[in-house]
């Protein structure tokens, strides 16, 4: 059975990588074709603009610029090494695309899934969130910016508590690139370190006896005062290598919640069975069936 599962995973991995490689090579070919015979126009358009302004386009443009600079006749040895260091291989580009796709999609929908379950199970907090969303939409309309969304305190508290209780990434894996001493621990180069995020998020010595309860008010003064050590909260990892998309994910979740809370009330279906299961990420084994009813002020 295990071999069959790994066989399916391996096949899926190959299909996904093939799809991303087609996208990368297609974008590169289209950009080169568009650039053929063109020079910078009067408006100052650069050749690199042909790659597009999304993340893939920016990485392809950087890769092309590094190649050109490294190949320049007057490029010094040190400068050449720097440019070579900036270059991506197609494989690295594909790995970056996979990272952005899976972390940007799966973690956000899981955050929203568990948050809807929690709101459906806690009508008081659902009411508070709806009142904040209605006031927000009344004041700012349908086109809020990042600064406006950051002021949604109640929704922010609810999302942080949802991430604590049902963090999508239950484990963080890191490898020591050099030998290091942390306290009394000697960590040799090459050692893999696994951080049990979900277990830390439910540790009662850190979060208190109510660690397993849904209590968004614990984040009323931010993450720093939510528990005994703010480093114990790491749904997006921690430190300089934390998730680059965490602000976007929170903004996206707030927008979705605002729009749905203003239109519907949420109720758990009688068929709901609470069964979180870890399959790379923490997912509801039987889904989260929600009954929606139009909200009438």
C-alpha positions as semicolon CSV with decimal commas, in nm:
position;residue;x (nm);y (nm);z (nm)
1;X;0,000;0,000;0,000
2;X;0,278;0,243;0,096
3;X;0,463;0,168;-0,230
4;X;0,145;0,237;-0,428
5;X;0,101;0,574;-0,255
6;X;0,461;0,673;-0,320
7;X;0,417;0,568;-0,682
8;X;0,117;0,800;-0,716
9;X;0,305;1,085;-0,546
10;X;0,607;1,035;-0,774
11;X;0,388;1,038;-1,085
12;X;0,205;1,350;-0,964
13;X;0,539;1,519;-0,892
14;X;0,661;1,445;-1,245
15;X;0,340;1,579;-1,399
16;X;0,350;1,899;-1,194
17;X;0,717;1,961;-1,273
18;X;0,653;1,898;-1,642
19;X;0,367;2,149;-1,637
20;X;0,578;2,418;-1,470
21;X;0,869;2,356;-1,706
22;X;0,637;2,403;-2,004
23;X;0,518;2,734;-1,857
24;X;0,876;2,854;-1,796
25;X;1,005;2,759;-2,139
26;X;0,692;2,896;-2,303
27;X;0,734;3,231;-2,128
28;X;1,102;3,246;-2,222
29;X;1,032;3,160;-2,586
30;X;0,752;3,417;-2,610
31;X;0,973;3,688;-2,459
32;X;1,263;3,615;-2,694
33;X;1,029;3,617;-2,992
34;X;0,879;3,950;-2,883
35;X;1,226;4,101;-2,835
36;X;1,355;3,985;-3,172
37;X;1,439;4,287;-3,384
38;X;1,339;4,535;-3,112
39;X;1,547;4,777;-2,910
40;X;1,444;5,000;-2,621
41;X;1,162;5,220;-2,750
42;X;1,120;5,592;-2,700
43;X;0,920;5,536;-2,383
44;X;1,215;5,361;-2,226
45;X;1,070;5,011;-2,239
46;X;1,339;4,760;-2,150
47;X;1,387;4,425;-2,315
48;X;1,333;4,257;-1,980
49;X;0,978;4,396;-1,972
50;X;0,882;4,134;-2,229
51;X;0,912;3,865;-1,963
52;X;0,619;4,012;-1,769
53;X;0,590;4,175;-1,428
54;X;0,481;3,872;-1,224
55;X;0,727;3,671;-1,012
56;X;0,820;3,433;-1,293
57;X;0,880;3,723;-1,530
58;X;1,100;3,905;-1,280
59;X;1,310;3,593;-1,216
60;X;1,350;3,525;-1,589
61;X;1,451;3,887;-1,647
62;X;1,707;3,870;-1,367
63;X;1,844;3,546;-1,506
64;X;1,880;3,693;-1,855
65;X;2,045;4,012;-1,724
66;X;2,296;3,809;-1,522
67;X;2,385;3,599;-1,828
68;X;2,445;3,907;-2,043
69;X;2,659;4,080;-1,779
70;X;2,864;3,768;-1,708
71;X;2,932;3,725;-2,080
72;X;3,038;4,087;-2,134
73;X;3,403;4,117;-2,255
74;X;3,494;4,377;-1,991
75;X;3,335;4,191;-1,705
76;X;3,599;4,138;-1,436
77;X;3,654;3,802;-1,270
78;X;3,495;3,908;-0,942
79;X;3,205;4,071;-1,121
80;X;3,163;3,759;-1,333
81;X;3,137;3,540;-1,023
82;X;2,872;3,772;-0,881
83;X;2,665;3,753;-1,200
84;X;2,696;3,376;-1,217
85;X;2,572;3,362;-0,860
86;X;2,258;3,550;-0,965
87;X;2,170;3,304;-1,239
88;X;1,887;3,058;-1,201
89;X;1,882;2,727;-1,379
90;X;1,553;2,615;-1,531
91;X;1,532;2,357;-1,254
92;X;1,568;2,624;-0,985
93;X;1,304;2,839;-1,152
94;X;1,070;2,541;-1,159
95;X;1,135;2,475;-0,789
96;X;1,056;2,839;-0,709
97;X;0,732;2,816;-0,907
98;X;0,631;2,504;-0,714
99;X;0,702;2,677;-0,385
100;X;0,494;2,983;-0,471
101;X;0,209;2,775;-0,612
102;X;0,171;2,526;-0,329
103;X;0,247;2,755;-0,036
104;X;0,045;3,037;-0,188
105;X;-0,260;2,823;-0,264
106;X;-0,289;2,532;-0,024
107;X;-0,199;2,712;0,298
108;X;-0,444;2,996;0,227
109;X;-0,740;2,772;0,148
110;X;-0,667;2,563;0,456
111;X;-0,652;2,878;0,669
112;X;-0,991;2,984;0,535
113;X;-1,137;2,633;0,570
114;X;-1,046;2,604;0,938
115;X;-1,147;2,965;1,004
116;X;-1,495;2,908;0,859
117;X;-1,528;2,598;1,076
118;X;-1,430;2,793;1,387
119;X;-1,664;3,083;1,307
120;X;-1,951;2,843;1,238
121;X;-1,883;2,679;1,575
122;X;-1,854;3,010;1,762
123;X;-2,150;3,239;1,676
124;X;-2,036;3,512;1,917
125;X;-1,705;3,557;1,737
126;X;-1,880;3,524;1,401
127;X;-2,109;3,813;1,502
128;X;-1,813;4,028;1,612
129;X;-1,627;3,957;1,289
130;X;-1,936;4,039;1,080
131;X;-1,992;4,371;1,256
132;X;-1,631;4,469;1,191
133;X;-1,655;4,360;0,826
134;X;-1,979;4,553;0,768
135;X;-1,837;4,868;0,924
136;X;-1,518;4,830;0,723
137;X;-1,700;4,787;0,391
138;X;-1,929;5,080;0,471
139;X;-1,630;5,306;0,536
140;X;-1,394;5,189;0,264
141;X;-1,610;5,036;-0,008
142;X;-1,507;4,741;-0,223
143;X;-1,150;4,856;-0,298
144;X;-0,956;4,855;0,030
145;X;-0,578;4,885;0,031
146;X;-0,323;4,706;0,248
147;X;-0,316;4,973;0,520
148;X;-0,695;4,960;0,552
149;X;-0,698;4,581;0,579
150;X;-0,432;4,590;0,850
151;X;-0,679;4,778;1,072
152;X;-0,921;4,483;1,085
153;X;-0,828;4,386;1,440
154;X;-1,101;4,130;1,517
155;X;-1,050;3,944;1,190
156;X;-0,676;3,953;1,249
157;X;-0,716;3,799;1,595
158;X;-0,944;3,526;1,458
159;X;-0,705;3,438;1,176
160;X;-0,405;3,424;1,410
161;X;-0,592;3,193;1,648
162;X;-0,699;2,975;1,356
163;X;-0,337;2,952;1,243
164;X;-0,233;2,857;1,595
165;X;-0,492;2,581;1,638
166;X;-0,478;2,444;1,283
167;X;-0,148;2,557;1,139
168;X;-0,125;2,426;0,781
169;X;0,247;2,340;0,803
170;X;0,273;2,114;1,108
171;X;0,650;2,068;1,078
172;X;0,939;2,290;0,974
173;X;1,252;2,125;0,835
174;X;1,587;2,300;0,840
175;X;1,943;2,187;0,765
176;X;2,251;2,324;0,938
177;X;2,487;2,461;0,670
178;X;2,765;2,485;0,927
179;X;2,833;2,354;1,276
180;X;2,677;2,572;1,544
181;X;2,616;2,571;1,917
182;X;2,269;2,665;2,045
183;X;2,270;2,682;2,422
184;X;2,408;2,349;2,538
185;X;2,334;2,178;2,206
186;X;2,605;2,109;1,950
187;X;2,447;2,100;1,602
188;X;2,689;1,957;1,343
189;X;2,697;2,065;0,982
190;X;2,447;1,877;0,766
191;X;2,213;1,784;1,052
192;X;1,842;1,807;0,971
193;X;1,637;1,982;1,238
194;X;1,261;1,927;1,252
195;X;1,049;2,179;1,443
196;X;0,709;2,038;1,558
197;X;0,508;2,356;1,499
198;X;0,164;2,211;1,576
199;X;0,282;2,060;1,904
200;X;0,440;2,392;2,008
201;X;0,118;2,577;1,923
202;X;-0,073;2,349;2,162
203;X;0,186;2,341;2,441
204;X;0,006;2,435;2,765
205;X;0,330;2,539;2,934
206;X;0,360;2,813;2,670
207;X;-0,001;2,905;2,594
208;X;-0,173;2,820;2,922
209;X;-0,431;2,560;3,020
210;X;-0,669;2,687;2,751
211;X;-0,419;2,609;2,472
212;X;-0,664;2,374;2,298
213;X;-0,951;2,625;2,308
214;X;-1,051;2,882;2,046
215;X;-0,978;3,213;2,218
216;X;-0,886;3,487;1,968
217;X;-0,867;3,740;2,251
218;X;-0,525;3,600;2,340
219;X;-0,398;3,799;2,037
220;X;-0,571;4,123;2,138
221;X;-0,231;4,283;2,205
222;X;-0,050;4,114;1,919
223;X;0,165;3,804;1,897
224;X;0,427;3,935;2,141
225;X;0,187;3,917;2,437
226;X;-0,017;3,615;2,329
227;X;0,207;3,363;2,506
228;X;0,523;3,334;2,714
229;X;0,752;3,350;2,411
230;X;0,652;3,507;2,080
231;X;0,885;3,268;1,897
232;X;0,644;2,990;1,994
233;X;0,404;3,120;1,728
234;X;0,540;3,022;1,389
235;X;0,269;2,939;1,132
236;X;0,485;3,118;0,873
237;X;0,815;3,003;1,026
238;X;1,029;3,259;1,209
239;X;1,334;3,473;1,152
240;X;1,498;3,592;0,829
241;X;1,383;3,286;0,632
242;X;1,016;3,306;0,721
243;X;0,741;3,293;0,459
244;X;0,775;3,580;0,213
245;X;0,403;3,563;0,134
246;X;0,262;3,582;0,485
247;X;0,134;3,940;0,453
248;X;-0,029;3,862;0,119
249;X;-0,190;3,546;0,262
250;X;-0,336;3,737;0,557
251;X;-0,459;4,016;0,331
252;X;-0,619;3,765;0,094
253;X;-0,791;3,583;0,382
254;X;-0,926;3,909;0,527
255;X;-1,073;4,011;0,192
256;X;-1,250;3,676;0,149
257;X;-1,383;3,683;0,505
258;X;-1,505;4,042;0,469
259;X;-1,698;3,969;0,152
260;X;-1,858;3,646;0,277
261;X;-1,936;3,768;0,629
262;X;-2,121;4,065;0,483
263;X;-2,342;3,837;0,273
264;X;-2,390;3,513;0,466
265;X;-2,411;3,349;0,806
266;X;-2,221;3,023;0,855
267;X;-2,350;2,711;1,030
268;X;-2,183;2,372;1,059
269;X;-2,369;2,097;0,879
270;X;-2,494;1,811;1,104
271;X;-2,286;1,582;0,882
272;X;-1,960;1,750;0,985
273;X;-1,709;1,514;1,145
274;X;-1,410;1,674;1,313
275;X;-1,109;1,477;1,196
276;X;-0,793;1,681;1,127
277;X;-0,536;1,475;0,944
278;X;-0,182;1,559;0,839
279;X;-0,115;1,489;0,470
280;X;0,185;1,716;0,417
281;X;-0,048;1,986;0,554
282;X;-0,318;1,976;0,824
283;X;-0,645;1,904;0,645
284;X;-1,001;1,809;0,744
285;X;-1,025;1,439;0,654
286;X;-1,397;1,457;0,573
287;X;-1,408;1,818;0,459
288;X;-1,596;2,100;0,631
289;X;-1,958;2,110;0,508
290;X;-2,098;2,455;0,589
291;X;-2,460;2,571;0,563
292;X;-2,480;2,926;0,426
293;X;-2,778;3,152;0,482
294;X;-2,818;3,500;0,337
295;X;-2,747;3,760;0,601
296;X;-3,026;4,007;0,667
297;X;-2,921;4,309;0,876
